[in-house]
Amino acid sequence: MIFEELGTIASIIVLISFLCKSERKIRIVNIVGALLFVVYGAINGSFSVWFLNGALILIHLYKLLKNEK
């Protein structure tokens, strides 16, 4: 199924984000993975998946914007 591959790709991207050295890069790469998880959760009707990852995106964006000041 294409949906399972999307979830797998999202997982790999999130995992890769933790290999990054700078906090900024970790957050940016993690946002990409979380966005894919939001799509994955929405397609599969999994509220907990898209809600958690949507919240993580907001937190990452907040922290990125806060650190730029």
C-alpha positions as CSV (number, residue, x, y, z in Angstrom):
1,M,0.0,0.0,0.0
2,I,1.2,3.5,-0.8
3,F,0.0,4.7,2.6
4,E,2.4,2.3,4.5
5,E,5.3,3.5,2.3
6,L,4.4,7.1,3.2
7,G,4.5,6.2,6.9
8,T,7.8,4.4,6.5
9,I,9.3,7.4,4.6
10,A,8.1,9.7,7.4
11,S,9.7,7.5,10.0
12,I,13.0,7.4,8.2
13,I,13.1,11.2,7.8
14,V,12.3,11.7,11.5
15,L,15.0,9.1,12.4
16,I,17.5,10.9,10.1
17,S,16.7,14.2,11.8
18,F,18.3,12.9,15.0
19,L,21.5,12.3,13.2
20,C,21.8,16.0,12.4
21,K,24.3,18.0,14.5
22,S,22.7,21.5,14.7
23,E,19.4,22.0,16.6
24,R,18.1,24.1,13.7
25,K,18.7,21.3,11.1
26,I,17.2,18.7,13.5
27,R,14.0,20.8,13.7
28,I,13.7,21.5,10.0
29,V,14.2,17.8,9.0
30,N,11.8,16.7,11.7
31,I,9.2,19.1,10.4
32,V,9.4,17.4,7.0
33,G,8.9,14.0,8.6
34,A,6.1,15.3,10.8
35,L,4.3,16.9,7.8
36,L,4.4,13.5,6.1
37,F,3.0,11.9,9.3
38,V,0.2,14.5,9.3
39,V,-0.7,13.4,5.7
40,Y,-0.4,9.8,6.6
41,G,-2.6,10.1,9.7
42,A,-5.2,12.1,7.8
43,I,-5.4,9.5,5.0
44,N,-5.7,6.7,7.5
45,G,-8.1,8.5,9.7
46,S,-5.7,8.3,12.7
47,F,-6.4,11.3,14.8
48,S,-3.6,10.6,17.3
49,V,-1.0,10.4,14.5
50,W,-1.9,13.6,12.7
51,F,-2.7,15.5,15.9
52,L,0.6,14.7,17.6
53,N,2.7,15.5,14.5
54,G,0.7,18.7,13.8
55,A,1.4,19.8,17.4
56,L,5.1,18.9,16.9
57,I,5.3,21.0,13.8
58,L,3.9,24.0,15.7
59,I,6.4,23.5,18.5
60,H,9.3,23.2,16.1
61,L,8.2,26.3,14.3
62,Y,7.9,28.3,17.5
63,K,11.3,27.2,18.7
64,L,12.9,28.0,15.3
65,L,11.3,31.5,15.2
66,K,12.2,32.1,18.9
67,N,15.8,31.2,18.4
68,E,16.2,33.5,15.4
69,K,15.5,36.6,17.5
